[in-house]
Amino acid sequence: MILVNKYVLSSYGFNAGIFLMLYQNIVSVTIVATLSLSGVIPTEPLTWKLIKVWLPVNIIFVGMLITSMFSLKYINVAMLTILKNVANVITASGETYFFKKKHDKQVWFSLTLMIISAIAGGITDISFHAVGYTWQILNCFLTASYSLTLRHVMDSAKQATNSGNLNELSMVLLNNILSVPLGVILVLGFNEVEYLLETPLLRMPMFWLVITASGVLGLAISFTSMWFLHQTSATTYSLVGSLNKIPLSIAGILLFKVQTGMENSLSILLGLLAGVFFARAKLRNNSQSQ
């Protein structure tokens, strides 16, 4: 998804990241609502009681998507994936502080390596951009807040439903349908309407095909993320995802022809290895606890 959004924003020179997020939300809502109304999939009816429970986490969700879009304008994909490791550290710290969850020394060691790689990567980043890094740091806090809050809201939301249950597709529909009005407000607030009226991209069928495909991909990611977080902890959800940073970083460097020095490459490699080290530590802990 990061690669697709980066492609749209850079290759097309598209300067309306909030609209892109909004359109992806609309695509997700359209697909899930259509399948639900046709009886293909079951979804929970949306009630005001359920909406009020879910709205706070949805605001964090929208903020997370927007800050990611903004940071993508200035930061290359490889460095973006490494900087996202900061969210892992915040998530693990939040679980320890708020939920009294303990992590062993190997987990904290891998998190320390992630912090070191992020700092080293920023210092050696040839294309360093302060605005992009600021947006990404804010994104890390929002991502961690989303991971920590979502698991709690999932349990609270079940009590606000008629059936006492809330499946993953209902969560996806709820998340995206609440994002639409927030997205409209933000598109107007950031004055993207004027740009949208002037850009010739909206008259290109291929552009609509690409951003529609990104919406479908976003729906698949939302569903699998909901399912995975529902089955595991917030730290496992955020850190096991570090494994996909290896092909993502390589693809980002190759596809967008990113110029990077030896020091920066080593810092990126350190961050990637830290993610692998954590995954092995978690697997070892899980096998020992069984």
N, C-alpha and C positions, 0 to 999 in steps of 0.2 A: 504493500500500500504506500509506503514511503517513496519507493521508486516511481510509482505511477504519479503520485502528487508532485514529486520533484520534476518529473518529465513534463507534466502539464504547465507547471509554474515557470520552468526554465526554457523548455523547447518552444512553447507557444508564446512565451513572454506574457503570460496571463497574470494580471495584477489584481485579482479579486478572489483572494483566498477564502474569505467568509462565504461568498456566493458558491464557491466550489464545495465547501463543507455543506452548505444548505442544500444544494442540488443532490449530493450524495445521500443526505438524510431523506429527501423526498423520494428518491429511487428505492431506498430500503423500505420506507413506509408503504409505497405503492405495491411492491412485491409481496410483502408479508400480509398486508390488508387484503389483497386480491386472493391469495391462497387461503386466508382465513374465511373470507366471505363465501368462497367456493366450497368450503368444507374439507379442503385438503389437509389443513393443519389446524389444531386447536389453539385458541388464544383466549386469555382472560379478558372479560369486558372491562373497559376503562371507566373507572368511577372517580369522582372527585376525591374520595377518601384515599384511593390508591395513588392518584396524581399528587396529592399533597405530601404523601410519604416519599415518593420518588423524585419530586422536583429538586430538592437540594443537591442530590448526587448528579442529577441531569445538568444542573448549572455548572458543576465541576467538569462534567463530561464535555460540554460545549467549550468551556475555557481551555480544556486540554487539546481539543481538536484545533481551535483557532491559533493558539500559541505554537502548535506544531507546524501549521501552515505558514505562519509568519517567519519562524526560524528557518524553514526550508528555503526561503527566498535568499538567505544570506550564507548558509552553512552547507558544505558538501555532505553527501550522504554518509561517508565513512566517519567523519568527525561527529555527525549527528548521532549515529548509533553508539559511539563511545560516550558522548555527553549524556545520553539517556541512562547510562549506568548510575548517574547521580540519583536518579529516581529510585533505583534499587536500594541504595544506602538509606535514603529517607524512609522508604517503605519498611525495611527491616528495623530501623530505629523506632518507627511509629508502632510497629507490632510489639516491640519490646516494652515501650513506654505505656501504650494504651491498653494492650491486651495481655501484657505480662508473658509474652511468648519468648522462650529462650532459644538462642542460636549458638551453636558450638564455635570453637576457635577457628575452625577451617572456614566456616561461612564468613566470619568477620574478617579473616585474612584475605579472602577473595574480594570482599567489599573494599578493604583498604587498597588493594591493588587497583580496583576500579577507579577509586578517587585519584590515586597517583597517576594513572593513565590519562584521566580526564584533564588534570592540571597540566601534565606534560604535553598532552596533545594540544591544549589551548595555547601554551607558550610557543610551541614549534609549528603552529598552523600558519602556513604561508598566506592563506586566504582569510585570516582572522578578521571578523567583523563584530564590533562591540554590540551593535543592535541585535544581530542574530544570536549571539551568546546570551544576551539578556533575555530574549524571548525563550530560549531553550532552557535556561535555568528556571524561569517561571513555569515552563512546561513540566519540568521535573517535579516541582512541588505539587502541581495539579495532578500529574499522573499518579504520584504516590498517594495523594489524598483520595483520588478516585478508587484506587485499589483497596485502600483501607476502609473507605466508607461503603463501597458497593457491597462487600460481603455482609456488613451489618444491615444495610438497607434491604438486601434480599430477604433476610429473615423477617424484618418488620413488615415488608410489603405483602408477604404471604398472609399475615393476619388481617390485611386490609382488603383481601379478595373475597369473593363469594364462595369459592371452592376451598379456600384455605391453602391453595397451591399456586405457584407462579412459575411456569416453565420458561425455558430460555428464549423461545420465540416471542412470548409475551413480553419479556424484558426488553428484547431488541425493539419490538414495536413501540413499547412505552418510551424507551430511551430516545428513539428517533422522532417519534411524533411530538414529543415535548421539545425537541431541539428545533423544530421548524419555526414556531413563533419567535423563539429566541434568536434564531438565525436571521429572520426577516428584520427584527429590530436592529441587530448588529450591522446588517447590510446597509440599512438606512443611516445608522449612527456613524459608520465609517465612510459614508458617502461613496459607496461602490456603485450605486445606481447610475451616476453620471458616467463612470467608466464603462459600465455594461452597455449603455446606450450608444457609446461611441466606438467600442471595439468591433472590428469586423469578424472576430473569432466566432461570435454567436451566429454568424451566417454561414459557417463552415460545417457541413454534415459530419466530416471526420472528427472535428473537435467535440461535437455532441456525442459521437460514438465512443470516444476515448473517456469522457467524463462520466458517461452512463456506465461504461464498463468498470470505472473506478467505484461507482456507487454499488454495483453488484458485488465487487470484491470487498467493499466496506461492510456490506451486509454479512458476507461469509465470515469475515474477521470478527464482527460483533457477536455473532452467534457462537463461534468457537471460543471466544474469550469469555463470554458469559458462562458457557458450559464448564470450561477449564477452571475458572475462578470458583464456581459453585462446588467443584469437586476437590479443590486444593486450598492452600492458604494464599494470602496476598503476596507474601515473599516468594513462594514457589512460583506463583503466576508471573511475577515481574522478573524473576531472575532466571528461571529456566528458559524464558524467552531470549535470554542472552545468546543462546546457541545459534539462533537464526541470524545473529549479527555478523557471523563469519562470511557466509555467502552474500549477505546484504552489503557489507562493506566492500568486498571485492567487486561485486557487480556495480556498485555506485562509483568506484574509482574508474573502472573500465568503461562503463557506458557514458559517463559524463566527462571522461578524460581529465580527471582531477590531478593537478600538479601537487606532489607531496615530497618533502625531503626525507632523508634517512631517519632523522630523529622523530619526525612526526609519524612515519610508518611504524617505527618501533613502539611508540606510545599506543598506537592503534592496536598493534599486535598484542601488547601487554593487556589492554582492556578486553580483547577477545579471549585471550587465554584465561583471564580471571573469570569470565563467564563460564567457560568449560570447567574450570576448577570448582566453581560453586555447584554446577550440575552434578559433578561426581560426588561432592561432599553431601549433597542432599540425598542422592541415591544410596549412599553408604549409610546415612542416618536412618533412612526409611527401612532399609533391609535389616538393620540392627534392632529397630523397634518392633518389627513383626515377630 
